[in-house]
Amino acid sequence: MPLALAFVDYYKAFDSVEINAVLNALASAGVATKYVELIANSNEGTSTTIQLFDKKLSIPIRKGVRQGDTISPKLFSTALEDAMRQLGWDEEHDWEDSTDIRGINIDGKVLTNLRFADDIVLFSSSTTELSSMLNDLDEVGKKIGLKMNVKEDAGRDLQEVTSYIYLGREVNMVNDLQAEIGRRKRAGWAAFNSIKEVTSQLKDPKLRAHIFEASIIPAISYGTEVWPDTKKKMQPPYELPTAHWNVLSSAPLASSKEHIQRGKHRWGGHVIRRQDDRWSTRLTHWIPRNIERPLGRPPTRWTDYFRKNISQPGRHWMTVAQDRAAWRTCGPR
């Protein structure tokens, strides 16, 4: 099926968003007035000071949310959500007249965008429509002080790229994971080398094993919960850091493959049991209509692992996943 994605990055988004836009968005979202006033007061009269030689200069801050503050991403997301509602992309549509519909139809609901703070990806079935969506998003973004970073997103002219790093993972249109496997390998070795000198002085093998699982495994397995389970993808480099660590720690550890499979199993259960209509759940159940499958053997899917290893006679794996206790007992240990 035709699919076009545009990755959007705003220039200094957290420093640029207008405070008034944040406060108005909070009020529109139904946040209690006393909390809105509290946030307004905390941002009133703020300034930063720089020193030029022996002279200090105070600069007033009139926009932006505070970097490092735990509430800042939520404030920014609220302002952006309020601005994007003006686009009307998520409103109910008349599917008989689909000329004004943006995005991808997923069982009657339109997927137009995914957002994580200021990291945004737009979805469409054509580059022409995608360009129009970018223009519309840019216009509403300017109203709250946001400016697109043309150099990092593919640009307003929709520069075509073969891959893009989104939320720490390389994404490409053919779902080729070889490049991402290389990235995970480098991340694993970087984590290994960063603690090797310190842990080499530890005599307790259990402590070394705990450090391995806390530091190296997350670097290796980041994002692997959504990978299709193929033998080729589960071979080294994932076993290399584990093998070297076994020599260093003198305590055998579970392989990286086992950690990855446990993470996949745990994530699969969460996706199926959710009741809040998230896109991850809706897309898992989605069967595209009026789309012909290409000739030849289809690529391995994410759900194939569960279908082969979890499904029981007379019970689909999604049915098993609804029972948390049963799901835990049938998964890897």
N, C-alpha and C positions, 0 to 999 in steps of 0.2 A: 504494500500500500504506500502511496506517496506520503512522505514525511519530511518536514523541514524544521530545523531548530535554530533559534537565535539565542546566543548567550549574551547577557547584558551585564555590564559592570559600570557602576557609577563612580565618578571622580570624587574621592574623599567624601563618600556618602554620609558617614556619621558626623562629619564636621560641617556639612553643607545644609542639612535639613533644617528648615525654619522651625523655631520653637513654637510660634503661633500655630503652625500646621500640626505639630504634635499635640498641642493642647486642644485644638478644635477636634482632632481625630479621637482623642480620649473622651471628650464630651459626647461625640457622636456614637461612640461605642458603649455608652452607658456607664462609664466610670463615675463613681461618686464625686460630687463637686469638691468635697474637702480634699480628696486625693489630687484632683487636678490642680487645685489652688496650691497644695503643698509642693507639687512639682514646679509650678510656675514661680513660686517664691524661691525655690532652691536654685533657679536659673536666673533670677533677677539680680542685676548688679554684679555679675561675675566678671572676672578679668584675669588676664595672665600677664606675667611680668618677665621682661627680658632685660638683660644687662649689656649695655654697649660700653666697653671699657669700664670706667668708674661711674657711669650714669645708668640708673634703672629707669625703664620705660614701662608704664602700665598700659595694656591694650584691652579695651572692653570686648567681651564676647557676647555677640548678639544672636548667634545661631549655632546649630549643632548640638549633639548630645555628648555627654562626657565619655571619653574613651576609658575603658576598663571598668565602668560602672555596670553592675549586673543587670540593671533595669534598662540600660541604653538600647540593647538589641530589641527589646519589647516595645520601647517607645518609637524606635525607628520603624519597626514592622507595622505598628498601628497607624502611623502617618502614611506609609506607603499603601497599606490596605485601603485606607479611606480614599486616597487619591485614585487608586485603580478601580474602585467601585464606580467612578464617574464614567469609565469606559463601557460599562454594561456588558462585559464579556461573559459573565457568569449568570446572566439572567435567563429565564426560561424562553425558549424559542419555538416558533412554528416550523416544524421540520418539513412541512410541505413547501414552504418558501424559505429555502436555505441560502438565499443570496446574501443575507446580512449576518450569517453565522460565522464566527471566527473559531479557529482551533480544530480539534479532532473529536468526532462524535464517539463517545465511549458509552454504549448502551443507553443512549438518550441524554447523557450529560456531557457537556463540552469541556474538554481539557485544553485550556489556553496557555497556562503558565504554571510553573512551580517556583516557589520562592523560599530561600533560606536567608533571612535578613536582607542584605543588598545583593545577594547572588541570585540572579533571575534567569530562567530559561523559558522562552516562548515556543509554542508548538503551533504548527499549521500544516496544511496539506500542499501549500504552494509558496514559492519564494515571493511572488507578487503580494499575496495576502500577508506574508510575514513582514515584508517591508512596510506595509500600511500599518500593521500592528506596532511596529517599532516607532513609527512616526507618532502614532496616537499616544503610546506610552511616554515618549519623550516630552510631548506637550503637557501631559498631566504631571509629569515629574518636575518640569520647570516651575510649576505653580507652587511647589513646596520646597524649592531650592535645589533640586537635584539636576545634575548634568551628566549625560552619558560619557563614559570614557571611550572615545572612538578608537583609540589605539589598541585597547585590550579586548573589546567585544568584537566582533567581526565588522563593526562600522555600520553607519547608516546606509551605505551602498551594498550591504550584504556580501562582504568578501567571503568567498567560500574557503573553508578549511577542512582538512581531512580528519582532524581530531581536536579535542579541547579538554583542558583540565577543569573539571567542575566538582567543587566540594572535595578536592583532594584525589579525584579519580579521573583517569583519562577516558573520555567518551568518544566513540567513533560510530559511523553509520553502519558498519558491517559487523559490529560487535566482536571485533578481533581483540582478544585480551592479551596477546603476546607482549605488547608494549607496557600494559599495566602490570603484567607479571614481572617484567624487568624493573619497574618502579618499586614494586613490593620487595623484590630481592634487594635492591639498593637500600631501601628503608630498613630492612631487617639487618643488613650488615652494618649500617650506620648506627643503629641502636646497639648492636652487639659490640662494636668497637668503642662506643661511648662509655660502656660500663665494664669493659674487659679488664682494664688496669685495676679498678677498684675491687672487683669481685675475685680477681686472681689471688687476692690476699685473704679471702674468707675461707675458713676451714669447714664450715657447716654446709654440707651439700644440700640440705633442705632449704636453707636460706638462699643459696645460689639458684636453686630451682624456682623459688618464689620470685626472685628478681627477674629471672628469665620470662616467666609467665606474665609479670607485671610490665615489663619494659619492651621485650622483643616481640612477643606474640601479637600485641596490638598493632605494631608497625607492619608485621608480615601479613596479618589477616584483615587489615582495614578494607571494608567494602566487599569482602569475599562472600558474604552471606547471600548476595544476589547473583553470584556467578553460576553458570551451568556447570554441573559436576561431570567433567570428562576426565578420562585417565591422563590425557596429555597435559591438562592444566594442573593436575594435582601431583605431578612429578616434580623433582627438583627444578627450580632453586629452593623450594620451600623446605626441603629436608636438610639443606646444607647448614644453615645456622644452628639447627637442632643437633646435628651430628657433631659439630665443633663444640657446642655447649656441653654435650654429654661427656666429651673428653675432658673438658675444663672442669666440670662440676663433679665428675665421678659418680653421677647419679642419673640413671636413665630417665628420660622424660617422655611424655606423650608426643607423638610426632606432630608437626605443624598441620598435616593433613587431618588428623583427628580433631585438633582444635577448630579447624575450618569447618569440618562437617558438623561438629556440635553447634557452632555458631549458626550455620545454615538451618539446622533443625530447630533451634530455638527461635530464630527469626520467622521461619515458616509458620510455626504455631501462633506467634503474635499476629501475623498478617491475617490468618484465617479467622481468628477469634475476635478481631476488632468489629465493633458495631457502629463506628462513627463515620462510615462511608468514606474512608480515606482512599486516595488514588491507588496506593499500593494494593489494597484489598480489591478494589473495583477492577483494576487491570489484571489481577490474578484470575478473576472469574470471567473476564471478558473473552468472548469469541467473536472476532471480526466477521461481519456479515458481507456477503457479496464480494469476497476476496478469494481468488483462486490461488491455491498453493502451487508453488513452482515444481517443475519436474525434479525427480531425484530424491535422495534421502534428505529429510528436513534437518536443519541444525538441532543440536541438543538444546532442550529448553530447561529453564530453571525448575519447572515443576516435574520434569522427568525423574529427577532423583527421588522425590517423594512417591511418585507413582510406582517406581520399581521397588523401592525399599520399604515403604510404609503401608501401602494399600493392602488390605486383608480381604480374604474371600467374602464377598457380599458387602464390603465396607470400603468406600472411597477414602483416600487419605485425608481429604478435607473434612470428612465426617469424623474420622479419628481425631483430627486436630482440635475439634470443638471441646473434647474432654481433656483438660490440661494434664490430669494424672495419667490417663492412657497414653497421651502423646509423649510424656517423659519416659515411660517404660519402653516404648518401641523405638526410641532414638539411640544414636551412638552414645557410648559412655566413656 
